[in-house]
Amino acid sequence: MRDDQLGWATPCAEYDVRALLDHLFQAVVASGRRPRRRTWISATPRTARRR
């Protein structure tokens, strides 16, 4: 992402790209959790089941 893109609009009127990225970053930090890896039984998304 280039610096000039950070001011671009997003579908949410309250956030430009910079504010949205900051919001998402803060949510991840505040959650204190890392994303979990999931193993999929099937590669087909419609029929995939989580283990």
C-alpha positions, 0 to 999 in steps of 0.5 A, a space after each residue: 500500500 502506498 502512502 497516497 492510498 491511505 486517504 482513500 475512501 472505504 465503503 464505511 463512511 466513518 473510515 478512510 483506509 488509514 483509519 480502517 487499518 488502524 481500527 483493525 490493527 487495534 482490534 487484533 492487538 486488543 484481542 490478544 489472540 493470534 489467528 488460528 490455523 484451520 485444517 480443511 478436510 476438502 479443498 472445495 469451499 462449499 463442502 469443506 468442514 473444519 476439524 
